[in-house]
Amino acid sequence: MFDLKLERPLVFFDLETTGVNVARDRIVEISVVKLMPDGSRTTRTRRLNPEMPIPAEAAAIHGISDADVANEPTFRDVSRNLYLYLEGCDLGGYNILKFDIPVLVNEFKRTGLDFSMDGRRCIDAFSIFCKIFPRTLVGAYKFFCGKELDDAHSAEADTLATVDVFMQQMEKYPELPRDLDELHEYCDNRDPDALDSTGKFKWSGDKLVINFGKNSGTALKDIAVDNPGFLQWIIRADFPDDAKKIASDALKGSFPEKTA
């Protein structure tokens, strides 16, 4: 193994879940790889019954359906053994700081176990990637063009550098579309399920839900009845006009219909 000194086990893990809401969504699969100080490793993977339906959009990503986990144990069933397995271990993964760890902590909390990160070191390969290849024009110019960007934040220098980066991307990655319409679609990072321009409302199956804040994942129709003040706040606050219109219409009892 590479020269990494471990005083205690380092456990890399990944979760597949029912969605992306760290407070509400549940684990449907967990895989762990335990690296030991002596250089050995063990790998374990377990599917779990999340005790809630797996939305179609989540199943489309990880390929795990309700039927696949119907007879699997729940997180509560395995929580004690998993807790002991992770005891005294540092943790690793990809983007686990923002998602996997909070989900895991919340799952343990539901079973009455306090899974604390105190004293644990956390190795996040995503954070390493972002530091080595910073997602800035300066970083992209160095990576693709092999040059330092002098005069960064000068409009002309930045524009010329962007052209050079783009040309190098097209040369380096022949799989990128050459047709501008296709390249336009490739560059579009908007959530295809988003209804408004900034994705404050999105489709979850046939249900339109809130897509931000503490009400994330809650159906718009439910919010309109149970918490109309939230929609009134959207209308008053600094939100785009299309989001305000959706909120305003909902308060009047008018809701969008999903088109095929």
N, C-alpha and C positions, 0 to 999 in steps of 0.2 A: 504493500500500500504506500501511497505518497507519504512524505515525511510530515505527519501530523501527530503531535504528542497528545494522547488522551489519558487523563487521570481517572476518568470514569466513562461509562458508556455514553455514546452520542447516538440518539435515535432520530433518524429521518422519517418523516411520515407525511402522508397525503390523505385527504378526505374527499369522498364524493358525497354530495348532499342533495337535499330536496330543493335547494335554491341558494340564493346569495345573501339572505338576511341572517346575519350572525346571531341575532337574538331569538329568531323564531324557527329557522330551518334546522333540519335534523340530519344526522349522518346515515347514509345508506351503505357506505363501504369505507373501511379504513385499512391502510397498508402501512406497515412499519418495517424499517430496516435498522437493526441495532448493531452499531459498530463498537466493538470491544477494544479495550486498551491493548490486548495481545494481538490485534489485527484480524481476529475472526469476526464473522457477521452472521446474523440470523434474519430471515425475512418471514413475516407473517401477514396474511391478508384475510380479512373477515367482512362478510356482508352482514348488514344489520336491518332489522325491521324498524323503520322510523316511526311507526305508530301514527302515521298520517299519509295521505295519498302523495305519490310522487308526481309532480306536475309534468305534463307532456314535454314542456320545453327543457326541463332538467333531464328527463329520460333520454331525450334526443341527443344530449351532450355525452352522458356517461353510459348510456345503453342499459341502464338498470330499471326495470319496471316493477310495479306493485307485485306482480306474480313471482318475480325473481326473488323477492325478499319475504314473501308471505309466511314461510316456515322458518325464517332465520331468527336468531335471538334478538332481543331488543338491546339498546345500549345499557339499560339498567342490568340486564342479565350478565353482561361482560364487564361492567364498570369496575368492580372490585379487582378482578384479575388484571385489567388494563392499568388501573391506578398503581398496583404493585409493580407491574412490568416497567412502568415509566419512573418509578420512584428512584431518586438518586441519579437520574439521567439528565444530560443536556439534550436540547431539541434542535432539529434541523429540518429544512424543507424549502419549498419554493413559494414565496409570497405568503408564508405562514403567519407573519406578524400581523397582517391586516385581516386575515380570514381564518385559516385553519386553527390557530391557537384560540382565538375568541370563541369559535364554534365548539371546540373541545372543552374549554373551560365551562361554557354554558351547559353542555351535555352532562358533565360531571356534577354541576350545581343542581341539576334536576334530580339527581340521585342522592343528593345530600353530601356529596364529597367535595371538599375544597381543594381543587387542583390549582396550586399556586405556582407562579413563575418565579417567585422569590428564590434567589440562589441558583437558578438555572441559567446557563448560557444558551443563547439562541443563535443559530447559524442559518441565515436566510440567503439562499443562492440568488434570489431575485435582487436583493439589495446589493450583493456583490456585483452582479451583472450591471446594475444601474451605475455603480461607482466606477467600474472599469470602462464602461461605454456610456458616459453621461448622455442623457437625451436632450442635448443642446446642439445648436448649430456648431459651436466650437468643437464639441466632441465628435459630431458627425463628420466635420471637415477633416479632423485628424484621422478618424477611422477609415473613411472612404478615399481621401485624397492624400493622406500621409503628410499633411502640412499643418503648421500652426496658423491660426486665423488672426493675422495682424489687423488692427483697426476694427475689432469686433464691436458691434452695435453702431457702426457707421452704416447708414442705409445702403450705400453703394457696395461696400465691402461685403455686407451680409447677403445682398442680392446676388452678387457674382459668386460668392461661396455656395449659395443654395443651388445655383445653376450647375456648378461643378459637382456638388454632391449628387444631384439628380442624375447627371450624365454618368457618374461612376456607378450609381445604383443600377441604372439600366444596363450597363456593361457587365457588372459583376453578377447580376441575377437575371439570366436569360429567360427564366420562367415568368418574369413580370410581363403584364400585358403590353402590347405595342400599340393597341388601338386606344385612342383617348377616352372613348366612352367606357371601355372596360377598365382603363386605368383610373378613371373617375370613380367607378364603383369600388375598385380595390382600395382607394384612399378614403372612402366614406366609412368613418368609424362610428357613425350613429347606430344606436340600437335599432334593429329593424322592427322591434315591437313597440318602439316609442311612438306616442301619438303627437306630441308637441315637439317643437324645435330643440328644446333642451332636455327632453326626456323626463320631465317631472311626472308625467302620466304615461303608463305603458300597458300593453295588453299582456295578461297572464292567461293563456288559453283564450276563452271568450269573455273574460272578465277584465275590465279596466281598473287598474290599481294605482295607488300612489307609489312613486318610485324614489322617494327621498325621505330623510328624517325618521323620526320615531314612528310615523304612520306608514312607513314603507311596507308594501305588500298588502295593505288594507284596500278593499274594494271601494271605488269612488262612490257607489250607491250607498254603501254602509256609512262612509264618512259624512255624506250629505244628510243622513238621518241622525246619526249618533254624535257627530262633531262638526256641525255647520260652521262653527267659529274658525275652524282650520281653513276652510275654503274662503271665508271672508278675509282671513289674514292674507291668503294668496292674492286676493283681489287688491288689497290695500298696499301690499309690499312690492318690492322691486322685482317682479317676475315679468317675463315676456308676455306680450299681449295674447298669444295663442293659449298659453297656460291659464291666464286670467279668464279668457272666454270659456274654457272648459269648466273652470271652477264656478263661474257665474251661471252658466247654463245648468250645471248640476244643482245649484241652489234653487233653480226654477223647476227642477224635476225633469230636465231634458238631458239625456245621456247619449253619447256617441254609440253607434252600432258598428261592430267590426265588419269590415268588408272582406270578401274572400281574396 
